[in-house]
């Protein structure tokens, strides 16, 4: 599932690459929450929604609210329904791109938006241009376009929030927070800005759990029927190792919305930390039983992590292998199968490397990389091929680093740098530094390893911070 605040590495893997943030996945949405969100979207969304269909406009507004709070599966349904009402509706195509379930869908939504781009407002044109920068890895251009959006619509909370999201993508967290504050000055109850600010304070440096919780509590007051608000409180409690508080918040989320699988799923994660592995598996199974087919494979992948927590690597690897084999049988939509397989195999490759099962890791990475390039073929653009090649080089390079082949690791790292050389993205060399850091770590050159790992995705990737 895609959103504009995801990193490029996430976007082009079409997965939430091993992130334990366990962010926006969809659940059942209550009607009263949708109507409340529609009112907020109308107040905050001063950027025109260009369509002659009132029905399509209302559906799009509901979709934007659902996307704002992290209910991406339901948001996607709303945007698709809006497009069915008005196939020329650029804003709905754009909205679907933000919650797209695959790389190909992200690209095709933007292509469909482009067909009628000349007939819509300047704001909608800029929003499409912002998303297109992800396809070329030019996120600095995305920030520039978002700044232009704010200049054109200075009283739009949504414009300020979009700028904050793009600043977050480039790692400018202080500027992102200022943008979220600006959005909340315009509309204090804007769900997108409350969520954006809370997530920034929760996961980005410098972290500020008190500020994160203040934003989350404001969400619970403004949206008392929105279970995602209580889930966010649980995430903040979990981050502070207040596991009992996290469980209490997740329970409140499921009481608010019994169909909300994600809070139940996160309970499994917390119970793992408590060492109650059997209960954790039960919690994951309960979530998998009610979640939609788009998400079952993702949840099954995380369920296998329970065995990693328990130190049973062999069982975890076998389960992840099985998930990759059974993604299609789980009912996953056809255009999402390869992306879900990549997620399971990326998780398995990481665990196999960490456990020292290098022969198995080599097989997994070979299968994973083949699927990545098949995804690139389906998208069919030069940028897709180039960026997927860089991603494959990352995993080939990590395998070389773990096995002590410094020359091969350095070659892969250099090829990554060449492939992204022209990209206007301040974070483009993070995979290059990841490979370099792991190579020098395995060789025992700790100063060089630390230097490179701090230039990788040190802020967001706990696995890199661990090393």
Secondary structure, DSSP 8 states (H G I E B T S, - for coil): ---TTS-HHHHHHTS-TT-TT---------HHHHHHHHHHHHHH--S----S-HHHHHHHHHHHHHHHHT-HHHHHHHHHHHHHH-TT-HHHHHHHHHT-SSHHHHHHHHHHHHHTGGGS-HHHHHHHHHHHHHHHT-HHHHHHHHHHHHHHTTT-HHHHHHHHHHHHHTT-HHHHHHHHHHHHHH-TT-HHHHHHHHHHHHHSSS--HHHHHHHHHHHHHHTTT-HHHHHHHHHHHHHTT-HHHHHHHHHHHHHH-TT-HHHHHHHHHHHHHTT-HHHHHHHHHHHHHHS-TTTHHHHHHHHHHHHHHTT-HHHHHHHHHHHHHHTGGGT--GGGHHHHHHHHHHHHHHHHHHHT-HHHHHHHHHHHHHHHHHHHHHH--HHHHHHHHHHHHHHHHHHHHHTT-HHHHHHHHHHHHHHTTT---TTTTHHHHHHHHHHHHHHT-HHHHHHHHTTSSTTT-HHHHH-
